[in-house]
Amino acid sequence: MSDNHDLVIDPITHDLEMTSGLDEIAQRIKATLEIRYGEMQRLDPEMGADYSSFLGKNFNKQAAENDMRAAIEANVPEVETVDNIEFIKKPERKMQINFRATANIGEVEGGLQVDN
């Protein structure tokens, strides 16, 4: 998938491009953090990240970091350690979340933007 979540088709073979290795792990971390805990009640009620510590007016950085770290560690087994989680407040009640982690095959990083 592209950064815009579009499927990518190889221009020569016309096959869907597959993501693997560190890119796949980064994509799975991002997907985990994009799902709000409890959002997938029927498919996987334990999937997702708890947004309650940074939604609204009372942002608690330490609690938010702990929640994001727990979601990554619980849902992406290749991650050995979550090395850094950064929160950047954006205009219009948005927040950028950047992550860096060590997986069993190397270091991975990425980010996502969430609406508050």
Biopython code that builds the backbone (N, CA, C, O; Angstrom):
import numpy as np
from Bio.PDB.StructureBuilder import StructureBuilder

atoms = [
    (1, "MET", "N", (0.838, -1.182, 0.000)),
    (1, "MET", "CA", (0.000, 0.000, 0.000)),
    (1, "MET", "C", (0.880, 1.241, 0.000)),
    (1, "MET", "O", (1.980, 1.251, 0.552)),
    (2, "SER", "N", (0.379, 2.256, -0.616)),
    (2, "SER", "CA", (1.096, 3.523, -0.616)),
    (2, "SER", "C", (0.831, 4.249, 0.697)),
    (2, "SER", "O", (0.057, 3.775, 1.528)),
    (3, "ASP", "N", (1.472, 5.396, 0.880)),
    (3, "ASP", "CA", (1.240, 6.196, 2.085)),
    (3, "ASP", "C", (-0.214, 6.642, 2.189)),
    (3, "ASP", "O", (-0.698, 6.941, 3.280)),
    (4, "ASN", "N", (-0.906, 6.686, 1.062)),
    (4, "ASN", "CA", (-2.315, 7.084, 1.041)),
    (4, "ASN", "C", (-3.254, 5.888, 1.151)),
    (4, "ASN", "O", (-4.460, 6.017, 0.938)),
    (5, "HIS", "N", (-2.697, 4.721, 1.487)),
    (5, "HIS", "CA", (-3.464, 3.478, 1.643)),
    (5, "HIS", "C", (-4.025, 2.972, 0.319)),
    (5, "HIS", "O", (-5.019, 2.246, 0.311)),
    (6, "ASP", "N", (-3.410, 3.339, -0.791)),
    (6, "ASP", "CA", (-3.806, 2.827, -2.093)),
    (6, "ASP", "C", (-3.028, 1.548, -2.384)),
    (6, "ASP", "O", (-1.865, 1.419, -2.001)),
    (7, "LEU", "N", (-3.672, 0.613, -3.056)),
    (7, "LEU", "CA", (-2.959, -0.579, -3.496)),
    (7, "LEU", "C", (-1.976, -0.173, -4.583)),
    (7, "LEU", "O", (-2.283, 0.672, -5.423)),
    (8, "VAL", "N", (-0.805, -0.771, -4.565)),
    (8, "VAL", "CA", (0.235, -0.449, -5.544)),
    (8, "VAL", "C", (0.363, -1.624, -6.505)),
    (8, "VAL", "O", (0.554, -2.766, -6.088)),
    (9, "ILE", "N", (0.256, -1.329, -7.787)),
    (9, "ILE", "CA", (0.364, -2.359, -8.820)),
    (9, "ILE", "C", (1.674, -2.163, -9.566)),
    (9, "ILE", "O", (1.990, -1.064, -10.022)),
    (10, "ASP", "N", (2.428, -3.246, -9.680)),
    (10, "ASP", "CA", (3.697, -3.205, -10.402)),
    (10, "ASP", "C", (3.420, -2.849, -11.862)),
    (10, "ASP", "O", (2.627, -3.527, -12.517)),
    (11, "PRO", "N", (4.060, -1.796, -12.385)),
    (11, "PRO", "CA", (3.769, -1.357, -13.752)),
    (11, "PRO", "C", (4.215, -2.351, -14.828)),
    (11, "PRO", "O", (3.729, -2.298, -15.957)),
    (12, "ILE", "N", (5.125, -3.242, -14.490)),
    (12, "ILE", "CA", (5.621, -4.204, -15.480)),
    (12, "ILE", "C", (4.821, -5.502, -15.448)),
    (12, "ILE", "O", (4.356, -5.974, -16.485)),
    (13, "THR", "N", (4.661, -6.077, -14.260)),
    (13, "THR", "CA", (3.982, -7.376, -14.150)),
    (13, "THR", "C", (2.477, -7.244, -13.930)),
    (13, "THR", "O", (1.731, -8.202, -14.130)),
    (14, "HIS", "N", (2.037, -6.065, -13.522)),
    (14, "HIS", "CA", (0.632, -5.785, -13.195)),
    (14, "HIS", "C", (0.159, -6.589, -11.984)),
    (14, "HIS", "O", (-1.043, -6.764, -11.785)),
    (15, "ASP", "N", (1.097, -7.074, -11.180)),
    (15, "ASP", "CA", (0.773, -7.763, -9.936)),
    (15, "ASP", "C", (0.716, -6.743, -8.809)),
    (15, "ASP", "O", (1.332, -5.679, -8.882)),
    (16, "LEU", "N", (-0.032, -7.083, -7.771)),
    (16, "LEU", "CA", (-0.008, -6.247, -6.575)),
    (16, "LEU", "C", (1.364, -6.353, -5.934)),
    (16, "LEU", "O", (1.915, -7.447, -5.808)),
    (17, "GLU", "N", (1.913, -5.220, -5.532)),
    (17, "GLU", "CA", (3.193, -5.251, -4.831)),
    (17, "GLU", "C", (2.950, -5.674, -3.394)),
    (17, "GLU", "O", (1.997, -5.230, -2.755)),
    (18, "MET", "N", (3.810, -6.525, -2.902)),
    (18, "MET", "CA", (3.694, -7.028, -1.541)),
    (18, "MET", "C", (4.682, -6.298, -0.641)),
    (18, "MET", "O", (5.790, -5.955, -1.053)),
    (19, "THR", "N", (4.261, -6.075, 0.577)),
    (19, "THR", "CA", (5.124, -5.459, 1.570)),
    (19, "THR", "C", (5.706, -6.570, 2.426)),
    (19, "THR", "O", (5.003, -7.516, 2.781)),
    (20, "SER", "N", (6.996, -6.459, 2.762)),
    (20, "SER", "CA", (7.617, -7.485, 3.594)),
    (20, "SER", "C", (8.705, -6.852, 4.451)),
    (20, "SER", "O", (9.031, -5.675, 4.297)),
    (21, "GLY", "N", (9.253, -7.644, 5.344)),
    (21, "GLY", "CA", (10.363, -7.190, 6.176)),
    (21, "GLY", "C", (9.990, -6.041, 7.090)),
    (21, "GLY", "O", (8.902, -6.017, 7.665)),
    (22, "LEU", "N", (10.900, -5.090, 7.220)),
    (22, "LEU", "CA", (10.693, -3.958, 8.122)),
    (22, "LEU", "C", (9.511, -3.097, 7.693)),
    (22, "LEU", "O", (8.804, -2.552, 8.541)),
    (23, "ASP", "N", (9.287, -2.969, 6.378)),
    (23, "ASP", "CA", (8.141, -2.186, 5.903)),
    (23, "ASP", "C", (6.824, -2.806, 6.359)),
    (23, "ASP", "O", (5.895, -2.091, 6.735)),
    (24, "GLU", "N", (6.744, -4.126, 6.327)),
    (24, "GLU", "CA", (5.528, -4.803, 6.775)),
    (24, "GLU", "C", (5.312, -4.592, 8.274)),
    (24, "GLU", "O", (4.186, -4.351, 8.710)),
    (25, "ILE", "N", (6.370, -4.680, 9.054)),
    (25, "ILE", "CA", (6.248, -4.483, 10.501)),
    (25, "ILE", "C", (5.807, -3.053, 10.797)),
    (25, "ILE", "O", (4.934, -2.839, 11.639)),
    (26, "ALA", "N", (6.397, -2.075, 10.117)),
    (26, "ALA", "CA", (5.995, -0.674, 10.307)),
    (26, "ALA", "C", (4.529, -0.486, 9.938)),
    (26, "ALA", "O", (3.798, 0.223, 10.629)),
    (27, "GLN", "N", (4.103, -1.116, 8.859)),
    (27, "GLN", "CA", (2.713, -1.018, 8.421)),
    (27, "GLN", "C", (1.773, -1.634, 9.458)),
    (27, "GLN", "O", (0.698, -1.093, 9.714)),
    (28, "ARG", "N", (2.167, -2.755, 10.053)),
    (28, "ARG", "CA", (1.329, -3.399, 11.064)),
    (28, "ARG", "C", (1.263, -2.581, 12.349)),
    (28, "ARG", "O", (0.219, -2.532, 12.999)),
    (29, "ILE", "N", (2.377, -1.933, 12.721)),
    (29, "ILE", "CA", (2.351, -1.051, 13.893)),
    (29, "ILE", "C", (1.391, 0.100, 13.633)),
    (29, "ILE", "O", (0.551, 0.419, 14.474)),
    (30, "LYS", "N", (1.517, 0.717, 12.470)),
    (30, "LYS", "CA", (0.646, 1.843, 12.123)),
    (30, "LYS", "C", (-0.820, 1.411, 12.123)),
    (30, "LYS", "O", (-1.672, 2.114, 12.666)),
    (31, "ALA", "N", (-1.115, 0.266, 11.523)),
    (31, "ALA", "CA", (-2.495, -0.223, 11.484)),
    (31, "ALA", "C", (-3.021, -0.483, 12.895)),
    (31, "ALA", "O", (-4.177, -0.181, 13.192)),
    (32, "THR", "N", (-2.184, -1.039, 13.757)),
    (32, "THR", "CA", (-2.580, -1.282, 15.147)),
    (32, "THR", "C", (-2.933, 0.021, 15.846)),
    (32, "THR", "O", (-3.939, 0.095, 16.551)),
    (33, "LEU", "N", (-2.109, 1.052, 15.654)),
    (33, "LEU", "CA", (-2.349, 2.327, 16.324)),
    (33, "LEU", "C", (-3.524, 3.090, 15.716)),
    (33, "LEU", "O", (-4.124, 3.927, 16.390)),
    (34, "GLU", "N", (-3.861, 2.820, 14.466)),
    (34, "GLU", "CA", (-5.001, 3.493, 13.834)),
    (34, "GLU", "C", (-6.339, 2.939, 14.315)),
    (34, "GLU", "O", (-7.364, 3.613, 14.207)),
    (35, "ILE", "N", (-6.335, 1.726, 14.841)),
    (35, "ILE", "CA", (-7.568, 1.117, 15.339)),
    (35, "ILE", "C", (-7.729, 1.498, 16.804)),
    (35, "ILE", "O", (-6.836, 1.261, 17.617)),
    (36, "ARG", "N", (-8.858, 2.081, 17.131)),
    (36, "ARG", "CA", (-9.119, 2.427, 18.532)),
    (36, "ARG", "C", (-9.558, 1.173, 19.280)),
    (36, "ARG", "O", (-10.354, 0.379, 18.780)),
    (37, "TYR", "N", (-9.025, 1.013, 20.484)),
    (37, "TYR", "CA", (-9.320, -0.165, 21.293)),
    (37, "TYR", "C", (-10.832, -0.344, 21.409)),
    (37, "TYR", "O", (-11.550, 0.597, 21.749)),
    (38, "GLY", "N", (-11.310, -1.550, 21.125)),
    (38, "GLY", "CA", (-12.733, -1.851, 21.198)),
    (38, "GLY", "C", (-13.488, -1.565, 19.915)),
    (38, "GLY", "O", (-14.665, -1.911, 19.807)),
    (39, "GLU", "N", (-12.843, -0.941, 18.941)),
    (39, "GLU", "CA", (-13.508, -0.588, 17.685)),
    (39, "GLU", "C", (-13.902, -1.827, 16.882)),
    (39, "GLU", "O", (-14.913, -1.809, 16.180)),
    (40, "MET", "N", (-13.134, -2.879, 16.974)),
    (40, "MET", "CA", (-13.406, -4.097, 16.212)),
    (40, "MET", "C", (-14.029, -5.152, 17.124)),
    (40, "MET", "O", (-13.531, -6.273, 17.225)),
    (41, "GLN", "N", (-15.104, -4.784, 17.772)),
    (41, "GLN", "CA", (-15.726, -5.598, 18.806)),
    (41, "GLN", "C", (-16.025, -7.024, 18.346)),
    (41, "GLN", "O", (-15.811, -7.968, 19.107)),
    (42, "ARG", "N", (-16.506, -7.198, 17.137)),
    (42, "ARG", "CA", (-16.890, -8.537, 16.681)),
    (42, "ARG", "C", (-15.716, -9.325, 16.112)),
    (42, "ARG", "O", (-15.687, -10.549, 16.233)),
    (43, "LEU", "N", (-14.754, -8.653, 15.496)),
    (43, "LEU", "CA", (-13.633, -9.357, 14.872)),
    (43, "LEU", "C", (-12.511, -9.664, 15.851)),
    (43, "LEU", "O", (-12.024, -10.793, 15.920)),
    (44, "ASP", "N", (-12.104, -8.651, 16.607)),
    (44, "ASP", "CA", (-10.996, -8.821, 17.554)),
    (44, "ASP", "C", (-11.099, -7.730, 18.612)),
    (44, "ASP", "O", (-10.485, -6.673, 18.466)),
    (45, "PRO", "N", (-11.863, -7.967, 19.669)),
    (45, "PRO", "CA", (-12.123, -6.917, 20.659)),
    (45, "PRO", "C", (-10.881, -6.416, 21.397)),
    (45, "PRO", "O", (-10.910, -5.326, 21.969)),
    (46, "GLU", "N", (-9.802, -7.182, 21.397)),
    (46, "GLU", "CA", (-8.578, -6.765, 22.084)),
    (46, "GLU", "C", (-7.632, -5.980, 21.174)),
    (46, "GLU", "O", (-6.593, -5.507, 21.635)),
    (47, "MET", "N", (-7.968, -5.834, 19.908)),
    (47, "MET", "CA", (-7.109, -5.156, 18.938)),
    (47, "MET", "C", (-7.239, -3.644, 19.088)),
    (47, "MET", "O", (-8.313, -3.131, 19.405)),
    (48, "GLY", "N", (-6.139, -2.941, 18.857)),
    (48, "GLY", "CA", (-6.172, -1.489, 18.804)),
    (48, "GLY", "C", (-5.479, -0.825, 19.968)),
    (48, "GLY", "O", (-4.964, -1.475, 20.877)),
    (49, "ALA", "N", (-5.483, 0.507, 19.907)),
    (49, "ALA", "CA", (-4.806, 1.337, 20.903)),
    (49, "ALA", "C", (-5.821, 2.146, 21.697)),
    (49, "ALA", "O", (-6.836, 2.588, 21.160)),
    (50, "ASP", "N", (-5.539, 2.331, 22.963)),
    (50, "ASP", "CA", (-6.401, 3.106, 23.853)),
    (50, "ASP", "C", (-6.082, 4.587, 23.683)),
    (50, "ASP", "O", (-4.996, 5.040, 24.045)),
    (51, "TYR", "N", (-7.017, 5.329, 23.141)),
    (51, "TYR", "CA", (-6.823, 6.760, 22.887)),
    (51, "TYR", "C", (-7.270, 7.638, 24.055)),
    (51, "TYR", "O", (-7.106, 8.856, 23.991)),
    (52, "SER", "N", (-7.823, 7.067, 25.105)),
    (52, "SER", "CA", (-8.437, 7.877, 26.158)),
    (52, "SER", "C", (-7.465, 8.817, 26.860)),
    (52, "SER", "O", (-7.894, 9.838, 27.397)),
    (53, "SER", "N", (-6.181, 8.509, 26.875)),
    (53, "SER", "CA", (-5.223, 9.366, 27.586)),
    (53, "SER", "C", (-4.783, 10.582, 26.778)),
    (53, "SER", "O", (-4.111, 11.460, 27.319)),
    (54, "PHE", "N", (-5.141, 10.655, 25.502)),
    (54, "PHE", "CA", (-4.773, 11.869, 24.775)),
    (54, "PHE", "C", (-5.917, 12.486, 23.980)),
    (54, "PHE", "O", (-5.698, 13.437, 23.231)),
    (55, "LEU", "N", (-7.114, 11.973, 24.125)),
    (55, "LEU", "CA", (-8.263, 12.641, 23.531)),
    (55, "LEU", "C", (-8.814, 13.648, 24.525)),
    (55, "LEU", "O", (-8.766, 13.429, 25.736)),
    (56, "GLY", "N", (-9.326, 14.731, 24.018)),
    (56, "GLY", "CA", (-9.881, 15.751, 24.893)),
    (56, "GLY", "C", (-8.828, 16.741, 25.346)),
    (56, "GLY", "O", (-7.771, 16.865, 24.728)),
    (57, "LYS", "N", (-9.118, 17.440, 26.418)),
    (57, "LYS", "CA", (-8.259, 18.545, 26.862)),
    (57, "LYS", "C", (-7.134, 18.119, 27.792)),
    (57, "LYS", "O", (-6.148, 18.844, 27.926)),
    (58, "ASN", "N", (-7.251, 16.980, 28.428)),
    (58, "ASN", "CA", (-6.282, 16.584, 29.452)),
    (58, "ASN", "C", (-5.290, 15.561, 28.910)),
    (58, "ASN", "O", (-5.353, 14.381, 29.257)),
    (59, "PHE", "N", (-4.381, 16.013, 28.065)),
    (59, "PHE", "CA", (-3.381, 15.126, 27.475)),
    (59, "PHE", "C", (-2.399, 14.672, 28.543)),
    (59, "PHE", "O", (-1.784, 15.496, 29.220)),
    (60, "ASN", "N", (-2.252, 13.364, 28.693)),
    (60, "ASN", "CA", (-1.319, 12.782, 29.646)),
    (60, "ASN", "C", (-0.268, 12.030, 28.838)),
    (60, "ASN", "O", (-0.487, 10.886, 28.439)),
    (61, "LYS", "N", (0.876, 12.674, 28.596)),
    (61, "LYS", "CA", (1.907, 12.127, 27.717)),
    (61, "LYS", "C", (2.387, 10.754, 28.174)),
    (61, "LYS", "O", (2.500, 9.840, 27.358)),
    (62, "GLN", "N", (2.669, 10.597, 29.457)),
    (62, "GLN", "CA", (3.191, 9.318, 29.950)),
    (62, "GLN", "C", (2.169, 8.197, 29.789)),
    (62, "GLN", "O", (2.514, 7.093, 29.366)),
    (63, "ALA", "N", (0.917, 8.479, 30.125)),
    (63, "ALA", "CA", (-0.128, 7.462, 29.973)),
    (63, "ALA", "C", (-0.349, 7.126, 28.500)),
    (63, "ALA", "O", (-0.531, 5.961, 28.148)),
    (64, "ALA", "N", (-0.334, 8.146, 27.641)),
    (64, "ALA", "CA", (-0.510, 7.918, 26.201)),
    (64, "ALA", "C", (0.630, 7.070, 25.652)),
    (64, "ALA", "O", (0.406, 6.148, 24.867)),
    (65, "GLU", "N", (1.847, 7.385, 26.067)),
    (65, "GLU", "CA", (3.010, 6.611, 25.624)),
    (65, "GLU", "C", (2.898, 5.159, 26.084)),
    (65, "GLU", "O", (3.166, 4.238, 25.312)),
    (66, "ASN", "N", (2.504, 4.957, 27.331)),
    (66, "ASN", "CA", (2.337, 3.599, 27.860)),
    (66, "ASN", "C", (1.262, 2.831, 27.092)),
    (66, "ASN", "O", (1.430, 1.648, 26.798)),
    (67, "ASP", "N", (0.145, 3.516, 26.765)),
    (67, "ASP", "CA", (-0.939, 2.873, 26.025)),
    (67, "ASP", "C", (-0.494, 2.467, 24.623)),
    (67, "ASP", "O", (-0.799, 1.362, 24.175)),
    (68, "MET", "N", (0.223, 3.349, 23.927)),
    (68, "MET", "CA", (0.688, 3.046, 22.573)),
    (68, "MET", "C", (1.719, 1.912, 22.595)),
    (68, "MET", "O", (1.697, 1.019, 21.749)),
    (69, "ARG", "N", (2.608, 1.967, 23.567)),
    (69, "ARG", "CA", (3.631, 0.929, 23.721)),
    (69, "ARG", "C", (2.969, -0.437, 23.975)),
    (69, "ARG", "O", (3.356, -1.438, 23.372)),
    (70, "ALA", "N", (1.989, -0.471, 24.853)),
    (70, "ALA", "CA", (1.295, -1.725, 25.173)),
    (70, "ALA", "C", (0.570, -2.282, 23.952)),
    (70, "ALA", "O", (0.575, -3.493, 23.728)),
    (71, "ALA", "N", (-0.052, -1.411, 23.164)),
    (71, "ALA", "CA", (-0.766, -1.861, 21.962)),
    (71, "ALA", "C", (0.204, -2.473, 20.955)),
    (71, "ALA", "O", (-0.078, -3.519, 20.370)),
    (72, "ILE", "N", (1.341, -1.819, 20.755)),
    (72, "ILE", "CA", (2.339, -2.336, 19.811)),
    (72, "ILE", "C", (2.866, -3.688, 20.286)),
    (72, "ILE", "O", (2.910, -4.647, 19.517)),
    (73, "GLU", "N", (3.264, -3.759, 21.549)),
    (73, "GLU", "CA", (3.848, -4.995, 22.075)),
    (73, "GLU", "C", (2.846, -6.152, 22.074)),
    (73, "GLU", "O", (3.235, -7.303, 21.881)),
    (74, "ALA", "N", (1.563, -5.858, 22.287)),
    (74, "ALA", "CA", (0.547, -6.910, 22.328)),
    (74, "ALA", "C", (0.154, -7.410, 20.944)),
    (74, "ALA", "O", (-0.231, -8.569, 20.790)),
    (75, "ASN", "N", (0.249, -6.546, 19.939)),
    (75, "ASN", "CA", (-0.299, -6.889, 18.628)),
    (75, "ASN", "C", (0.717, -7.108, 17.518)),
    (75, "ASN", "O", (0.359, -7.576, 16.438)),
    (76, "VAL", "N", (1.965, -6.779, 17.765)),
    (76, "VAL", "CA", (3.002, -6.968, 16.740)),
    (76, "VAL", "C", (4.132, -7.774, 17.384)),
    (76, "VAL", "O", (5.077, -7.193, 17.917)),
    (77, "PRO", "N", (4.042, -9.105, 17.338)),
    (77, "PRO", "CA", (4.980, -9.950, 18.076)),
    (77, "PRO", "C", (6.440, -9.832, 17.638)),
    (77, "PRO", "O", (7.335, -10.190, 18.404)),
    (78, "GLU", "N", (6.699, -9.339, 16.431)),
    (78, "GLU", "CA", (8.083, -9.181, 15.975)),
    (78, "GLU", "C", (8.805, -8.042, 16.684)),
    (78, "GLU", "O", (10.033, -7.967, 16.637)),
    (79, "VAL", "N", (8.061, -7.154, 17.341)),
    (79, "VAL", "CA", (8.668, -6.020, 18.039)),
    (79, "VAL", "C", (9.246, -6.496, 19.364)),
    (79, "VAL", "O", (8.540, -7.057, 20.203)),
    (80, "GLU", "N", (10.542, -6.261, 19.535)),
    (80, "GLU", "CA", (11.220, -6.628, 20.778)),
    (80, "GLU", "C", (11.162, -5.494, 21.788)),
    (80, "GLU", "O", (10.923, -5.728, 22.972)),
    (81, "THR", "N", (11.381, -4.261, 21.326)),
    (81, "THR", "CA", (11.285, -3.095, 22.208)),
    (81, "THR", "C", (10.703, -1.923, 21.431)),
    (81, "THR", "O", (10.954, -1.768, 20.236)),
    (82, "VAL", "N", (9.924, -1.102, 22.123)),
    (82, "VAL", "CA", (9.467, 0.168, 21.560)),
    (82, "VAL", "C", (10.415, 1.215, 22.117)),
    (82, "VAL", "O", (10.408, 1.494, 23.316)),
    (83, "ASP", "N", (11.231, 1.794, 21.242)),
    (83, "ASP", "CA", (12.313, 2.669, 21.680)),
    (83, "ASP", "C", (11.886, 4.116, 21.877)),
    (83, "ASP", "O", (12.441, 4.814, 22.726)),
    (84, "ASN", "N", (10.910, 4.573, 21.106)),
    (84, "ASN", "CA", (10.489, 5.967, 21.231)),
    (84, "ASN", "C", (9.081, 6.130, 20.680)),
    (84, "ASN", "O", (8.729, 5.558, 19.648)),
    (85, "ILE", "N", (8.288, 6.917, 21.386)),
    (85, "ILE", "CA", (6.982, 7.340, 20.890)),
    (85, "ILE", "C", (6.915, 8.842, 21.108)),
    (85, "ILE", "O", (7.157, 9.334, 22.210)),
    (86, "GLU", "N", (6.587, 9.557, 20.053)),
    (86, "GLU", "CA", (6.569, 11.020, 20.091)),
    (86, "GLU", "C", (5.175, 11.502, 19.706)),
    (86, "GLU", "O", (4.570, 10.992, 18.763)),
    (87, "PHE", "N", (4.676, 12.483, 20.441)),
    (87, "PHE", "CA", (3.373, 13.080, 20.163)),
    (87, "PHE", "C", (3.588, 14.539, 19.779)),
    (87, "PHE", "O", (4.238, 15.288, 20.508)),
    (88, "ILE", "N", (3.042, 14.940, 18.635)),
    (88, "ILE", "CA", (3.157, 16.321, 18.174)),
    (88, "ILE", "C", (1.748, 16.843, 17.939)),
    (88, "ILE", "O", (1.031, 16.350, 17.069)),
    (89, "LYS", "N", (1.353, 17.857, 18.729)),
    (89, "LYS", "CA", (0.032, 18.454, 18.541)),
    (89, "LYS", "C", (0.024, 19.243, 17.246)),
    (89, "LYS", "O", (0.960, 19.983, 16.944)),
    (90, "LYS", "N", (-1.058, 19.073, 16.479)),
    (90, "LYS", "CA", (-1.236, 19.733, 15.191)),
    (90, "LYS", "C", (-2.464, 20.636, 15.260)),
    (90, "LYS", "O", (-3.285, 20.508, 16.169)),
    (91, "PRO", "N", (-2.587, 21.551, 14.297)),
    (91, "PRO", "CA", (-3.789, 22.396, 14.259)),
    (91, "PRO", "C", (-5.051, 21.555, 14.059)),
    (91, "PRO", "O", (-4.991, 20.405, 13.625)),
    (92, "GLU", "N", (-6.170, 22.148, 14.382)),
    (92, "GLU", "CA", (-7.489, 21.543, 14.189)),
    (92, "GLU", "C", (-7.655, 20.238, 14.959)),
    (92, "GLU", "O", (-8.249, 19.283, 14.458)),
    (93, "ARG", "N", (-7.128, 20.204, 16.180)),
    (93, "ARG", "CA", (-7.295, 19.077, 17.101)),
    (93, "ARG", "C", (-6.793, 17.756, 16.537)),
    (93, "ARG", "O", (-7.414, 16.710, 16.730)),
    (94, "LYS", "N", (-5.688, 17.810, 15.853)),
    (94, "LYS", "CA", (-5.052, 16.608, 15.321)),
    (94, "LYS", "C", (-3.741, 16.375, 16.065)),
    (94, "LYS", "O", (-3.172, 17.300, 16.644)),
    (95, "MET", "N", (-3.275, 15.143, 16.044)),
    (95, "MET", "CA", (-2.013, 14.817, 16.685)),
    (95, "MET", "C", (-1.235, 13.849, 15.800)),
    (95, "MET", "O", (-1.786, 12.883, 15.272)),
    (96, "GLN", "N", (0.050, 14.129, 15.652)),
    (96, "GLN", "CA", (0.964, 13.239, 14.937)),
    (96, "GLN", "C", (1.611, 12.327, 15.973)),
    (96, "GLN", "O", (2.134, 12.800, 16.983)),
    (97, "ILE", "N", (1.575, 11.027, 15.723)),
    (97, "ILE", "CA", (2.232, 10.059, 16.597)),
    (97, "ILE", "C", (3.336, 9.394, 15.784)),
    (97, "ILE", "O", (3.064, 8.750, 14.771)),
    (98, "ASN", "N", (4.569, 9.549, 16.223)),
    (98, "ASN", "CA", (5.712, 8.913, 15.567)),
    (98, "ASN", "C", (6.246, 7.818, 16.477)),
    (98, "ASN", "O", (6.240, 7.963, 17.699)),
    (99, "PHE", "N", (6.705, 6.732, 15.887)),
    (99, "PHE", "CA", (7.239, 5.630, 16.682)),
    (99, "PHE", "C", (8.553, 5.130, 16.099)),
    (99, "PHE", "O", (8.814, 5.243, 14.901)),
    (100, "ARG", "N", (9.362, 4.579, 16.980)),
    (100, "ARG", "CA", (10.592, 3.882, 16.593)),
    (100, "ARG", "C", (10.682, 2.643, 17.477)),
    (100, "ARG", "O", (10.532, 2.727, 18.696)),
    (101, "ALA", "N", (10.926, 1.499, 16.855)),
    (101, "ALA", "CA", (10.963, 0.243, 17.602)),
    (101, "ALA", "C", (12.062, -0.648, 17.048)),
    (101, "ALA", "O", (12.510, -0.488, 15.913)),
    (102, "THR", "N", (12.480, -1.583, 17.872)),
    (102, "THR", "CA", (13.427, -2.599, 17.438)),
    (102, "THR", "C", (12.657, -3.898, 17.264)),
    (102, "THR", "O", (12.046, -4.409, 18.203)),
    (103, "ALA", "N", (12.698, -4.421, 16.046)),
    (103, "ALA", "CA", (12.043, -5.692, 15.735)),
    (103, "ALA", "C", (13.105, -6.780, 15.670)),
    (103, "ALA", "O", (14.301, -6.499, 15.743)),
    (104, "ASN", "N", (12.668, -7.999, 15.534)),
    (104, "ASN", "CA", (13.614, -9.113, 15.495)),
    (104, "ASN", "C", (14.488, -9.115, 14.240)),
    (104, "ASN", "O", (15.439, -9.892, 14.157)),
    (105, "ILE", "N", (14.180, -8.253, 13.258)),
    (105, "ILE", "CA", (15.010, -8.178, 12.048)),
    (105, "ILE", "C", (15.625, -6.800, 11.838)),
    (105, "ILE", "O", (16.256, -6.563, 10.807)),
    (106, "GLY", "N", (15.457, -5.881, 12.795)),
    (106, "GLY", "CA", (16.063, -4.559, 12.658)),
    (106, "GLY", "C", (15.195, -3.459, 13.242)),
    (106, "GLY", "O", (14.172, -3.715, 13.877)),
    (107, "GLU", "N", (15.631, -2.224, 13.010)),
    (107, "GLU", "CA", (14.914, -1.063, 13.546)),
    (107, "GLU", "C", (13.851, -0.605, 12.559)),
    (107, "GLU", "O", (14.068, -0.593, 11.348)),
    (108, "VAL", "N", (12.707, -0.232, 13.098)),
    (108, "VAL", "CA", (11.572, 0.196, 12.285)),
    (108, "VAL", "C", (11.040, 1.506, 12.843)),
    (108, "VAL", "O", (11.033, 1.716, 14.056)),
    (109, "GLU", "N", (10.592, 2.387, 11.950)),
    (109, "GLU", "CA", (9.987, 3.639, 12.403)),
    (109, "GLU", "C", (8.883, 4.050, 11.457)),
    (109, "GLU", "O", (8.822, 3.614, 10.308)),
    (110, "GLY", "N", (8.016, 4.897, 11.965)),
    (110, "GLY", "CA", (6.892, 5.377, 11.170)),
    (110, "GLY", "C", (6.059, 6.327, 11.989)),
    (110, "GLY", "O", (6.483, 6.799, 13.044)),
    (111, "GLY", "N", (4.877, 6.603, 11.498)),
    (111, "GLY", "CA", (4.001, 7.517, 12.199)),
    (111, "GLY", "C", (2.618, 7.544, 11.583)),
    (111, "GLY", "O", (2.365, 6.954, 10.533)),
    (112, "LEU", "N", (1.733, 8.248, 12.269)),
    (112, "LEU", "CA", (0.369, 8.412, 11.800)),
    (112, "LEU", "C", (-0.213, 9.665, 12.421)),
    (112, "LEU", "O", (0.294, 10.167, 13.424)),
    (113, "GLN", "N", (-1.273, 10.164, 11.822)),
    (113, "GLN", "CA", (-1.962, 11.330, 12.364)),
    (113, "GLN", "C", (-3.344, 10.895, 12.812)),
    (113, "GLN", "O", (-4.027, 10.160, 12.099)),
    (114, "VAL", "N", (-3.761, 11.345, 13.989)),
    (114, "VAL", "CA", (-5.085, 11.009, 14.501)),
    (114, "VAL", "C", (-5.850, 12.288, 14.788)),
    (114, "VAL", "O", (-5.271, 13.332, 15.086)),
    (115, "ASP", "N", (-7.170, 12.176, 14.688)),
    (115, "ASP", "CA", (-8.044, 13.295, 15.029)),
    (115, "ASP", "C", (-8.424, 13.180, 16.488)),
    (115, "ASP", "O", (-8.639, 12.084, 17.006)),
    (116, "ASN", "N", (-8.505, 14.317, 17.140)),
    (116, "ASN", "CA", (-8.840, 14.337, 18.557)),
    (116, "ASN", "C", (-10.332, 14.452, 18.724)),
    (116, "ASN", "O", (-10.826, 14.485, 19.851)),
]
sb = StructureBuilder()
sb.init_structure("model")
sb.init_model(0)
sb.init_chain("A")
sb.init_seg("    ")
for serial, (resi, resn, name, xyz) in enumerate(atoms, 1):
    if name == "N":
        sb.init_residue(resn, " ", resi, " ")
    sb.init_atom(name, np.array(xyz, "f"), 0.0, 1.0, " ", f" {name:<3s}", serial, name[0])
structure = sb.get_structure()
